[in-house]
Amino acid sequence: MDFIQTIVLSLVQGLSEFLPISSSAHLILVPKLTDWPDQGLAFDVVVHMGTLSAIVFYYRAIIKILLRDFFYSVVKVQTIGQSKLAWGVLVGTIPVGLAGLLFKDFIEINLRSIEIIAYSTLFFGILLGFSSWLNARQKKTRDELNWLDVAFVGLMQALALIPGTSRSGITITAGLLVGLSIKKSTQFAFLLSIPVITLSALLMMLDLYQQPQLVDWPMLIVGFFVAAISSYLTVVFFIKLLDTIGLMPFVIYRIILGVMLLAL
Protein backbone atom coordinates (compact mmCIF):
# COMPACT_ATOMS: atom_id res chain seq x y z
CA MET A 1 0.00 0.00 0.00
CA ASP A 2 1.18 3.51 -0.79
CA PHE A 3 0.50 6.70 1.16
CA ILE A 4 -2.57 7.72 -0.87
CA GLN A 5 -4.20 4.31 -0.49
CA THR A 6 -3.52 4.36 3.24
CA ILE A 7 -5.12 7.79 3.67
CA VAL A 8 -8.18 6.94 1.53
CA LEU A 9 -8.89 3.58 3.16
CA SER A 10 -8.32 4.96 6.66
CA LEU A 11 -10.75 7.80 5.95
CA VAL A 12 -13.27 5.33 4.54
CA GLN A 13 -13.06 3.28 7.75
CA GLY A 14 -13.16 6.31 10.02
CA LEU A 15 -16.05 8.03 8.25
CA SER A 16 -18.20 4.95 7.72
CA GLU A 17 -17.70 2.93 10.92
CA PHE A 18 -20.33 4.82 12.91
CA LEU A 19 -22.50 6.19 10.13
CA PRO A 20 -25.38 3.89 9.11
CA ILE A 21 -23.79 3.14 5.71
CA SER A 22 -21.60 0.04 6.39
CA SER A 23 -17.85 0.40 6.79
CA SER A 24 -17.18 -3.21 5.80
CA ALA A 25 -18.98 -2.69 2.49
CA HIS A 26 -16.93 0.38 1.68
CA LEU A 27 -13.64 -1.27 2.65
CA ILE A 28 -14.48 -4.18 0.34
CA LEU A 29 -15.75 -1.97 -2.47
CA VAL A 30 -12.99 0.64 -2.68
CA PRO A 31 -10.18 -1.83 -3.53
CA LYS A 32 -12.46 -3.73 -5.92
CA LEU A 33 -13.62 -0.64 -7.78
CA THR A 34 -10.12 0.90 -7.94
CA ASP A 35 -8.19 -2.32 -8.59
CA TRP A 36 -6.04 -1.58 -5.56
CA PRO A 37 -4.41 -4.57 -3.88
CA ASP A 38 -6.07 -5.90 -0.75
CA GLN A 39 -5.07 -3.74 2.20
CA GLY A 40 -4.12 -6.74 4.30
CA LEU A 41 -5.16 -8.00 7.70
CA ALA A 42 -2.67 -5.89 9.66
CA PHE A 43 -4.17 -2.72 8.20
CA ASP A 44 -7.72 -3.86 9.04
CA VAL A 45 -6.66 -4.48 12.65
CA VAL A 46 -5.04 -1.07 12.99
CA VAL A 47 -7.89 0.99 11.54
CA HIS A 48 -10.39 -0.92 13.71
CA MET A 49 -8.26 -0.08 16.74
CA GLY A 50 -8.32 3.54 15.58
CA THR A 51 -12.12 3.68 15.45
CA LEU A 52 -12.32 1.83 18.77
CA SER A 53 -10.09 4.41 20.45
CA ALA A 54 -12.28 7.19 19.02
CA ILE A 55 -15.58 5.85 20.40
CA VAL A 56 -14.01 5.00 23.78
CA PHE A 57 -12.63 8.53 24.03
CA TYR A 58 -16.00 10.05 23.08
CA TYR A 59 -17.92 8.02 25.67
CA ARG A 60 -15.12 7.92 28.26
CA ALA A 61 -17.23 9.53 31.02
CA ILE A 62 -20.20 7.21 30.44
CA ILE A 63 -17.93 4.17 30.19
CA LYS A 64 -16.39 5.00 33.56
CA ILE A 65 -19.86 5.14 35.14
CA LEU A 66 -20.99 1.94 33.41
CA LEU A 67 -17.95 -0.01 34.58
CA ARG A 68 -18.29 1.28 38.14
CA ASP A 69 -22.01 0.49 38.39
CA PHE A 70 -21.54 -2.88 36.65
CA PHE A 71 -19.02 -4.10 39.21
CA TYR A 72 -21.08 -2.73 42.12
CA SER A 73 -24.14 -4.56 40.79
CA VAL A 74 -22.14 -7.80 40.63
CA VAL A 75 -20.91 -7.39 44.20
CA LYS A 76 -24.28 -6.34 45.65
CA VAL A 77 -26.40 -8.51 43.31
CA GLN A 78 -28.81 -5.70 42.52
CA THR A 79 -29.35 -2.93 39.97
CA ILE A 80 -27.26 0.12 40.77
CA GLY A 81 -27.23 3.36 38.79
CA GLN A 82 -26.46 2.61 35.14
CA SER A 83 -25.72 -1.09 35.71
CA LYS A 84 -28.76 -2.15 33.66
CA LEU A 85 -27.37 -0.35 30.61
CA ALA A 86 -23.95 -1.93 31.22
CA TRP A 87 -25.52 -5.40 31.40
CA GLY A 88 -27.52 -4.54 28.29
CA VAL A 89 -24.35 -3.79 26.34
CA LEU A 90 -22.84 -7.09 27.51
CA VAL A 91 -25.91 -9.23 26.79
CA GLY A 92 -26.61 -7.44 23.49
CA THR A 93 -23.14 -8.41 22.24
CA ILE A 94 -23.64 -12.15 22.72
CA PRO A 95 -25.66 -12.87 19.52
CA VAL A 96 -23.20 -11.19 17.14
CA GLY A 97 -20.26 -12.80 18.97
CA LEU A 98 -21.71 -16.28 18.59
CA ALA A 99 -22.78 -15.68 14.99
CA GLY A 100 -19.33 -14.37 14.12
CA LEU A 101 -17.62 -17.45 15.52
CA LEU A 102 -20.05 -19.85 13.82
CA PHE A 103 -20.35 -18.23 10.40
CA LYS A 104 -17.06 -16.33 9.95
CA ASP A 105 -15.69 -18.64 7.24
CA PHE A 106 -19.03 -18.88 5.42
CA ILE A 107 -19.35 -15.09 5.33
CA GLU A 108 -15.78 -14.61 4.12
CA ILE A 109 -16.25 -17.08 1.28
CA ASN A 110 -19.84 -16.45 0.19
CA LEU A 111 -21.06 -13.00 1.23
CA ARG A 112 -18.38 -10.53 0.12
CA SER A 113 -19.50 -10.10 -3.49
CA ILE A 114 -20.57 -6.73 -4.88
CA GLU A 115 -24.04 -8.15 -5.62
CA ILE A 116 -24.60 -9.18 -1.99
CA ILE A 117 -23.33 -5.81 -0.78
CA ALA A 118 -25.68 -4.02 -3.20
CA TYR A 119 -28.79 -5.91 -2.10
CA SER A 120 -28.02 -5.62 1.61
CA THR A 121 -27.22 -1.91 1.20
CA LEU A 122 -30.61 -1.38 -0.43
CA PHE A 123 -32.71 -3.60 1.83
CA PHE A 124 -31.33 -2.44 5.16
CA GLY A 125 -31.25 1.16 3.97
CA ILE A 126 -34.97 1.00 3.19
CA LEU A 127 -35.57 -0.70 6.56
CA LEU A 128 -33.70 2.14 8.27
CA GLY A 129 -35.93 4.65 6.49
CA PHE A 130 -39.08 2.73 7.47
CA SER A 131 -38.03 2.52 11.12
CA SER A 132 -37.28 6.25 11.18
CA TRP A 133 -40.66 7.06 9.63
CA LEU A 134 -42.50 4.72 12.02
CA ASN A 135 -40.66 6.09 15.04
CA ALA A 136 -41.49 9.67 14.04
CA ARG A 137 -45.22 8.81 13.85
CA GLN A 138 -45.30 7.54 17.42
CA LYS A 139 -46.69 9.98 19.96
CA LYS A 140 -44.09 9.07 22.54
CA THR A 141 -40.70 7.38 22.45
CA ARG A 142 -38.73 5.88 25.34
CA ASP A 143 -35.27 6.45 26.75
CA GLU A 144 -35.42 3.44 29.05
CA LEU A 145 -34.23 0.03 27.82
CA ASN A 146 -35.95 -3.19 28.85
CA TRP A 147 -34.64 -6.70 28.34
CA LEU A 148 -36.84 -7.32 25.29
CA ASP A 149 -35.26 -4.25 23.69
CA VAL A 150 -31.78 -5.58 24.46
CA ALA A 151 -32.60 -9.02 23.06
CA PHE A 152 -34.12 -7.62 19.85
CA VAL A 153 -31.33 -5.12 19.20
CA GLY A 154 -28.71 -7.77 19.98
CA LEU A 155 -30.25 -10.28 17.58
CA MET A 156 -30.58 -7.67 14.84
CA GLN A 157 -26.95 -6.67 15.36
CA ALA A 158 -25.91 -10.18 14.30
CA LEU A 159 -27.18 -9.31 10.80
CA ALA A 160 -24.38 -6.74 10.57
CA LEU A 161 -22.02 -9.62 9.75
CA ILE A 162 -23.50 -9.47 6.25
CA PRO A 163 -21.39 -6.91 4.33
CA GLY A 164 -23.47 -3.89 3.40
CA THR A 165 -25.81 -4.12 6.38
CA SER A 166 -24.04 -1.58 8.66
CA ARG A 167 -23.66 -2.45 12.33
CA SER A 168 -24.62 1.02 13.53
CA GLY A 169 -27.42 1.17 10.96
CA ILE A 170 -29.08 -2.09 11.96
CA THR A 171 -28.80 -1.43 15.71
CA ILE A 172 -30.25 2.08 15.35
CA THR A 173 -32.99 0.57 13.17
CA ALA A 174 -33.78 -2.03 15.82
CA GLY A 175 -33.89 0.58 18.58
CA LEU A 176 -36.30 2.74 16.60
CA LEU A 177 -38.53 -0.25 15.81
CA VAL A 178 -39.02 -1.07 19.52
CA GLY A 179 -39.94 2.53 20.29
CA LEU A 180 -36.69 3.95 21.67
CA SER A 181 -35.92 7.58 20.92
CA ILE A 182 -33.41 8.25 18.17
CA LYS A 183 -31.02 9.65 20.80
CA LYS A 184 -31.22 6.49 22.94
CA SER A 185 -31.09 4.19 19.90
CA THR A 186 -27.92 5.91 18.70
CA GLN A 187 -26.27 5.89 22.12
CA PHE A 188 -27.00 2.18 22.66
CA ALA A 189 -25.81 1.37 19.13
CA PHE A 190 -22.53 3.20 19.67
CA LEU A 191 -21.94 1.67 23.12
CA LEU A 192 -22.58 -1.78 21.60
CA SER A 193 -19.87 -1.04 19.04
CA ILE A 194 -17.17 -1.04 21.74
CA PRO A 195 -17.23 -4.77 22.62
CA VAL A 196 -18.04 -5.70 19.00
CA ILE A 197 -15.07 -3.82 17.53
CA THR A 198 -12.87 -5.17 20.32
CA LEU A 199 -13.89 -8.77 19.58
CA SER A 200 -13.49 -8.23 15.84
CA ALA A 201 -9.99 -6.80 16.31
CA LEU A 202 -9.00 -9.69 18.60
CA LEU A 203 -10.17 -12.25 16.03
CA MET A 204 -8.25 -10.48 13.28
CA MET A 205 -5.17 -10.36 15.50
CA LEU A 206 -5.47 -14.12 16.03
CA ASP A 207 -5.66 -14.64 12.27
CA LEU A 208 -2.68 -12.33 11.84
CA TYR A 209 -0.69 -14.33 14.38
CA GLN A 210 -1.48 -17.55 12.52
CA GLN A 211 -0.70 -15.99 9.12
CA PRO A 212 2.24 -13.61 9.72
CA GLN A 213 2.92 -11.03 7.04
CA LEU A 214 5.31 -8.16 6.42
CA VAL A 215 4.24 -5.03 8.28
CA ASP A 216 4.73 -1.48 6.99
CA TRP A 217 4.78 0.28 10.37
CA PRO A 218 4.83 3.90 9.11
CA MET A 219 1.72 3.28 6.99
CA LEU A 220 -0.02 1.47 9.86
CA ILE A 221 0.67 4.38 12.23
CA VAL A 222 -0.72 6.83 9.67
CA GLY A 223 -3.75 4.60 9.18
CA PHE A 224 -4.43 4.41 12.92
CA PHE A 225 -4.41 8.17 13.48
CA VAL A 226 -6.38 9.01 10.33
CA ALA A 227 -9.05 6.44 11.22
CA ALA A 228 -9.17 7.57 14.87
CA ILE A 229 -9.44 11.30 14.15
CA SER A 230 -11.92 11.00 11.28
CA SER A 231 -14.01 8.53 13.29
CA TYR A 232 -14.16 10.80 16.33
CA LEU A 233 -15.17 13.83 14.26
CA THR A 234 -17.82 11.74 12.49
CA VAL A 235 -19.40 10.67 15.79
CA VAL A 236 -19.39 14.24 17.13
CA PHE A 237 -21.05 15.74 14.05
CA PHE A 238 -23.41 12.80 13.45
CA ILE A 239 -24.88 13.05 16.95
CA LYS A 240 -25.14 16.86 16.76
CA LEU A 241 -26.85 16.78 13.36
CA LEU A 242 -29.30 13.96 14.10
CA ASP A 243 -31.96 16.29 15.49
CA THR A 244 -31.61 18.56 12.46
CA ILE A 245 -31.25 16.25 9.48
CA GLY A 246 -32.47 12.91 10.85
CA LEU A 247 -31.59 9.66 9.12
CA MET A 248 -33.12 10.20 5.69
CA PRO A 249 -29.91 11.53 4.01
CA PHE A 250 -28.22 8.23 4.88
CA VAL A 251 -31.20 6.25 3.60
CA ILE A 252 -31.05 8.14 0.29
CA TYR A 253 -27.28 7.61 0.08
CA ARG A 254 -27.70 3.88 0.62
CA ILE A 255 -30.39 3.59 -2.05
CA ILE A 256 -28.27 5.49 -4.60
CA LEU A 257 -25.18 3.42 -3.72
CA GLY A 258 -27.10 0.14 -3.93
CA VAL A 259 -28.56 1.02 -7.35
CA MET A 260 -25.13 2.07 -8.66
CA LEU A 261 -23.59 -1.21 -7.47
CA LEU A 262 -26.31 -3.23 -9.15
CA ALA A 263 -25.71 -1.27 -12.35
CA LEU A 264 -22.07 -2.34 -12.22
Buried (B, 14 or more C-beta within 10 A) or exposed (E): BEEEBBBBBBBBBBBBBBBBBBBBBBBBBBBBEEEBEEBBBBBBBBBBBBBBBBBBEBBEEBBEBBEBBBEBBEEEEEEBBBBBBBBBBBBBBBBBBEBBEEBEEEBEEEBBEBEBBBBBBBBBBBBBBBBBBEBEEEEEBBEEBEEEBBBBBBBBBBBBBBBBBBBBBBBBBBBBBBBBBBBBBBBBBBBBBBBBBBBBBEBBBEEBEEEEEEEBEEBBEBBBBBBBBBBBEBBEEBBEEBEEEBBEEBBEBBBEBBEEBBEE
